[in-house]
Amino acid sequence: MLVTLEAFFHDALRPALPGDVDVVTGPSRGPASTVSRLVEVCALNLKLALPEGEDLAGGREVAFRSGVHRWSANGKQVNFTLPKDIQGEVVELESPPGRPLRQGDQYVLEGNTVRFYRPPAQADIAVVAFLRGERAHGFLERRRCEISLVTRAWAREHGEADKLLSSALAAALLASSDIGNLDDSAPDDSGVRIRLRRPVVTLLGLSRGAEEHEETPFFRAQAEFLIRGEARAARRRRGARAREPYPRGTAALSPGRVPEIFTTKEEVSMSDVVHQKGILDASTDPKQDSYVIMTAAVLGYAWWRLSNGHDCSFDFEIKDETLLRPDNKKALEDDADFRLHRSIVSKLNAALQNNGMATTKQVKVGITPIYRKGSTGNMIIGGSGHEAAGSNERCNPMFPTGTTAEKLFDLAVGNIWVQDPKDQQHKRWALGYQGRGAYTGFITGRPDGQTGLLSTFRHTVPQSGYGRRWHPTTPIDVPVGPGETQKTWGMIGTKALQDTLKTQGMHMDKESIPLVPGRDIVGYTHGMIQAVYDVRWHEARLGKGKGGRPHEIAVGDATTKLASCFPCTLFMEATGFPPSSTHIGRGESWSPLYPDGSTNSQQVCWSQCNAEWHQFCQTVLEKGLACLLKNKGGKSFVHSDYSGSLAALGAYVEKQAKAPRDFANLILDALTVHEGEAKRVEATLVLL
């Protein structure tokens, strides 16, 4: 990598200097007595940050065989197809070389064809595709790095060295403002590859002096640079080889050539996954980070509701209706969930009032609508959350109308009986996921047709194009790994549980592509959120209010809570469909849908909904953080155990979160640490 950097700056400086001045690279003993002027470029060292914690191997990831394919371009061509004998899938694209592109924004993949929205510029090497193949021996690890680089100008005449350095410095600074990704120059079979991603160059200082070399006096002028970025090291065992030969003109798929996208702290809203201990910082506790982030979100959401003239209640479920009788008030107050929610609400109101909220506007404890098995009323309503609390307009869902809608509803709740061909017995049949937390999205009231059932499904979060995401480097509850008792980050339960979830009807998107523990993050998009996207898409075509109303049906035997989870609530409020009821239980690894970047009306609608949600997340997080940071009588509303994460959240918002999407991704990252929001808020806040 040091040689690669020297070569980059050598090529940048050479045209800016007189033709009779040599530009040399690498360590040097100084100018020879036979020259009068000389410029040197030397990368002195590369320092890597140590991994977090005591385990030096804790951040290592699995390795894959990989390769590179390059295309020329004529300036008009937009389609670039991989030859049939090329192995591996395209995981990253650069055009021009060194410049990573965002899938969906600048190109799309259609099978083995890369289709650009605009033709790449004409060049002998215009497009570079990085390919990933099968698992390989060895490992990958990523670390932040610093590289020291020096440019020296030597001259016998007084003042000449300063002139040379002035020209060299201008060229170096200009080149460093447009530096791309860099690969080391090691041979393909070396077994080790280092790739520097998103390097950022800064000038550290200038110096000069006079020295003798070979008994000849020289004047020296010197510029020192610091380069920061992230280095990806890929290492393989000695003797490891690709299993089959590869076509001439392509790199053999070896563990040493693994394409990844990286970010630096200086880069805003980039798309790579940050691997570190804490969500907010490399040294913070990830659980405490998640507690503070979600507490700020809940607090900011409450502020927004109350400030905009709406009620705000966080509802819990009771299954014993006798607790609602006036003569059972004491039993209700002794209920554990009631006491927990009353404590949370008291703390939220105290923090809100400390920030100027009127005492007449308060967060309240609510009770979710009662679930009655088999009832068509077992639905959460999207869009009624601004109606009066407890009113029919808010709590009574629309009954499915039309033959298709009625049949779909029956399919969702298992009101369809079919004969089992094995034992000839008639059994209930339900469509969609029926396990814990089973809610099925459903649309009613649309005049021109019925969308099908929309069940919660699991998918892989894009690695690029959608902002900074986080992956832990230390175990949290279930460890990350390929074993049956391990998981891919974000996964609900262990790997072993996934077969159970599938038998309960959960769809695993793109299941044919194996998950990669240590790299991939999985998310879950709930049925209600899919219904909101669908209604908004139809409204774009039919007009406001004509796309129907989104609902979510509680289905299966383990799901009875008729309230939206808090992550769903944020999305629904942002997109104009506030829910009939909100709970602050779990929203494990909740996720939006990610548009593919195409310009069809559905994808454009998804992007618009996501943008509105991003903005709302920024609003609630910024206001919630302001409430948390404001003390009362010198005392904090945040428990001392979480003060470090509170400070880290403040620093992140001030220095790193520049776009609304950055705030939304903080919430998504917090939700991958699985816990109920009620528990997080209760532990984080103290009552003053």
Secondary structure, 3 states (H helix, E strand, C coil): CHHHHHHHHHHHHHHHCCCCCEEEECCCCCCCCCCCEEEEEEEEEEEECCCCCCCCCCCCEEEEEEEEEEEEECCCCCEEECCCCCCCEEEEEECCCCCECCECCCEEEECCEEEECCCCCCEEEEEEEEEEEEEEEEEEEEEEEEEEEEEEEEECCCCHHHHHHHHHHHHHHHHHCCCCCEECCCCCCCCEEEEEEEEEEEEEEEEEEEEEECCEEEEEEEEEEEEEEEEEEEECCCCCCCCCCCCCCCCCCECCCCCCCCCCCCCCCCCCEEEECCCCCCCCCHHHHHHHHHHHHHHHHHHHHHHCCCCCEEEECCCCHHHHCHHHHHHHHCCHHHHHHHHHHHHHHHHHHHCCCCCCCCCEEEECCCCCCCCCCCEEEECCCCCCCCCHHHHCCCCCCCHHHHHHHHHHHCCEEEECCCCCCEEEECCCCCCCCCEEEEEECCCCCCCCCEECEEEECCCCCCCCEEEECCCCCCCECCCCCCECECCCCCCCHHHHHHHCCCEECCCCCCCCCCCCEEEEECHHHHHHHHHHHHHHHHCCCCCCEEEEEECCCCCCCCCECHHHHHHHHHCCCCECCECCCCCCCECCCCCCCCCCHHHHHHHHHHHHHHHHHHHHHHHHHHHHHCCECCECCECHHHHHHHHHHHHHHHHCCCCHHHHHHHHHHHHCCCCCHHHHHHHHECCC
